[in-house]
């Protein structure tokens, strides 16, 4: 199903991209959001690949993302969205929130996590909070965030996430994207997204410089 691009809107409003494989769900969310003078739905799509293409074309402020869709998984979608548009904010809006997927989406860079049983007012508050740079987390996500904060500090350099540190360590070992994907049980596309984020965070231009950084930080043997 092709992505839907909606008519041009006032760019002074928050621009949202809806990503959900159920058109009737998108229709209902859009109806709620379009009643708000500060919000505008600029596009809709039904899977992660469409989300990446549509986000590249429309540069939304916020992507409202379901977790259960065909094609690439939500974690890969989030990682690649953040690599493609570093300023975009991703809010997961889904029907379920088991601990593992909450942890993975937060680690991938989602700023909000809300379940679809939320009331309309909570959805609107969540969107505005995420847009303002403040996380909005459903209770399940709050528990996972607290668990993440309780973990002992890792030697991850320059605010890299734990997964980015894993990828950096494997880069320093000379692994290819394919080998890293196999080692970490993720797709090559996800690895590419992580590599882009690592290079940006470290302020380096290529994998060789990233590997040298990892050696200096003691993440790989000299």
C-alpha positions in Angstrom: 0.0 0.0 0.0 1.6 3.3 -1.1 2.3 6.0 1.5 -0.3 8.8 1.7 1.0 12.4 1.4 -1.6 14.9 2.7 -2.1 18.4 1.5 0.5 21.1 2.4 -0.2 22.7 5.8 1.0 25.6 7.8 4.6 24.9 8.8 4.2 26.8 12.1 2.3 23.9 13.4 3.8 20.6 14.6 4.1 18.3 11.6 3.2 14.7 12.3 3.7 11.5 10.3 1.4 8.6 11.2 2.9 5.1 10.7 0.3 2.3 11.3 -0.6 -0.6 9.0 -4.3 -0.1 9.8 -5.9 2.7 7.7 -8.9 3.0 10.0 -6.6 3.5 13.0 -4.7 6.3 11.1 -8.1 7.8 10.1 -9.2 8.0 13.8 -5.9 9.4 15.0 -5.8 12.0 12.2 -9.4 13.1 13.1 -8.3 13.7 16.7 -5.1 15.5 15.8 -6.6 17.7 13.0 -9.0 19.3 15.6 -5.9 20.9 17.3 -4.8 24.3 16.0 -1.1 23.5 16.7 -0.9 20.1 15.1 -0.9 19.0 11.5 -0.8 15.5 10.0 1.4 15.8 6.9 1.6 12.2 5.9 0.5 8.6 6.5 2.1 5.3 5.8 1.6 1.6 6.6 5.1 0.2 7.3 8.7 1.1 8.2 10.1 1.3 4.7 7.3 3.7 3.7 8.0 5.7 6.9 11.6 6.2 6.0 10.9 7.3 2.4 8.0 9.6 3.5 10.0 11.1 6.4 12.9 11.9 4.0 10.4 13.7 1.7 8.4 15.6 4.3 10.8 16.1 7.3 8.1 15.8 10.0 8.7 17.0 13.5 7.2 13.9 15.1 6.7 10.3 13.9 3.8 8.5 15.6 4.9 4.8 15.2 3.0 1.6 15.7 5.1 -1.5 16.6 3.3 -4.3 14.9 3.7 -3.8 11.1 4.9 -5.8 8.2 8.4 -5.3 6.8 11.3 -4.0 8.8 10.9 -4.0 12.6 10.2 -1.0 14.8 13.7 -0.9 16.4 15.3 -0.7 12.9 12.8 1.8 11.8 13.5 4.1 14.8 17.3 3.8 14.4 17.2 4.6 10.6 14.7 7.5 11.2 17.0 9.0 13.7 20.0 8.5 11.5 18.1 10.0 8.5 16.6 13.0 10.4 18.5 13.6 13.7 16.0 16.3 14.8 12.9 14.1 14.4 11.2 12.8 17.5 9.7 9.4 17.5 6.7 8.5 19.7 5.7 4.9 19.8 1.9 4.5 19.9 1.0 0.9 20.1 -1.4 -1.8 21.5 1.1 -3.7 23.6 4.2 -2.9 25.7 6.1 -5.9 26.9 9.4 -5.2 28.7 11.7 -6.3 26.0 10.2 -4.1 23.2 9.9 -1.1 25.5 13.6 -1.4 26.4 14.6 -1.9 22.7 12.6 1.1 21.4 13.9 3.4 24.2 17.5 2.3 23.5 16.9 2.9 19.8 16.0 6.5 20.4 12.2 6.7 20.9 11.3 9.7 23.0 7.7 8.6 23.8 5.9 5.4 24.4 2.1 5.4 24.8 -0.4 2.6 24.6 -3.5 2.9 22.4 -5.9 2.5 25.4 -4.8 6.1 26.4 -7.5 8.8 26.5 -7.5 11.5 23.8 -6.2 14.1 26.2 -3.2 12.0 27.2 -2.3 11.4 23.5 -2.3 15.2 22.9 -0.3 15.9 26.0 2.2 13.2 25.0 2.7 14.6 21.5 3.3 18.1 22.8 5.6 16.9 25.5 7.7 14.9 23.1 7.8 17.9 20.7 9.1 20.0 23.5 11.9 17.6 24.2 10.4 16.0 27.2 9.8 12.2 27.2 6.4 10.8 27.7 6.3 7.2 28.9 3.4 4.9 29.7 3.8 3.1 33.1 5.4 0.0 31.4 8.0 2.3 29.7 8.6 4.2 32.9 9.5 0.9 34.7 11.9 0.0 31.9 13.5 3.5 32.0 14.1 3.2 35.7 15.7 -0.3 35.2 17.9 1.2 32.5 19.0 4.0 34.9 19.8 1.5 37.7 22.2 -0.4 35.5 25.9 0.1 36.4 27.7 2.6 34.2 29.3 1.2 31.1 32.5 2.4 29.4 30.4 3.7 26.5 32.2 6.8 25.2 30.6 10.1 24.4 27.0 9.1 25.4 26.8 6.1 23.1 24.1 3.7 24.0 24.9 0.2 25.1 24.0 -1.2 21.7 26.0 1.5 19.8 29.0 0.6 22.0 28.6 -3.1 21.0 28.6 -2.0 17.4 31.6 0.2 17.9 33.5 -2.6 19.6 32.9 -4.9 16.6 33.9 -2.2 14.1 37.1 -1.9 16.0 37.6 -5.7 15.6 37.3 -5.2 11.8 33.9 -6.8 11.4 31.8 -6.0 8.4 28.2 -4.8 8.7 27.1 -8.2 7.7 29.2 -9.9 10.4 28.0 -7.3 13.0 24.4 -8.0 12.1 24.9 -11.7 12.4 26.7 -11.3 15.8 24.0 -9.1 17.3 21.1 -10.8 15.6 19.9 -7.6 13.8 19.6 -6.6 10.2 22.3 -5.0 8.1 20.0 -2.0 7.7 19.9 -1.6 11.5 23.7 -1.8 11.7 24.0 0.9 9.0 21.8 3.1 11.1 23.9 2.5 14.2 27.1 3.2 12.3 25.7 6.5 11.1 24.8 7.5 14.7 28.1 6.4 16.1 30.1 8.5 13.5 27.9 11.5 14.2 28.2 11.2 18.0 32.0 10.7 17.9 32.5 13.5 15.3 34.5 11.2 13.0 34.2 10.7 9.3 34.7 7.0 8.8 34.9 3.6 10.4 38.7 3.7 10.7 38.6 6.8 12.8 35.8 5.3 14.9 37.9 2.2 15.4 40.8 4.3 16.6 38.6 6.0 19.0 37.4 2.7 20.4 41.0 1.6 20.9 41.9 4.8 22.8 38.8 4.3 25.0 39.9 0.8 25.8 37.0 -0.8 24.0 39.2 -2.9 21.7 42.7 -4.3 21.9 45.6 -2.2 20.6 
